[in-house]
Amino acid sequence: MKGLIGSALFMSAMLIFAGCDVYQKEKRPHIRYGKDRCITCGMIISEERFAAASDTADGHFAKFDSIGCLVLYRKKSQFPVERAWVHDGEGGEWMRARDAFFVKSQEIMTPMGDGLLAFKTRESAERFSMGKNAQVLSFEELK
């Protein structure tokens, strides 16, 4: 009986870890900075912290030089929110746009002048926005 319970616990733990591993290995966007062009405006994508991407139906990524270009593309194509990616303004890593908090301010110099920068947490977005004429918004609120 002990062996059966131990085996069941071991298998449960393995399934949990396997699920975590799948999330960690999820395909992330890859942008060749200085070479790839924004699908919305055609500019060469050169600044990682402002770059964004969206999964396409064929498994590729639409790439953007700014979060504002991603927002414009989303309005035109109505793609699902879970398929949008942005960079964390502090750490630089990719994250799902639906999970990010965005600071919008004309004091943020971005490639297309949209003044948008993404953050992993609301606290970091609010901390960054202090002293600026800025709003903190969710991805849905960027419409």
Beta strands, then each sheet from edge to edge (+ up, - down):
strand 1: 52-55
strand 2: 61-64
strand 3: 84-87
strand 4: 94-96
strand 5: 101-104
strand 6: 116-119
strand 7: 135-137
sheet 1: 2+ 1- 3+ 4-
sheet 2: 6+ 5- 7+
end
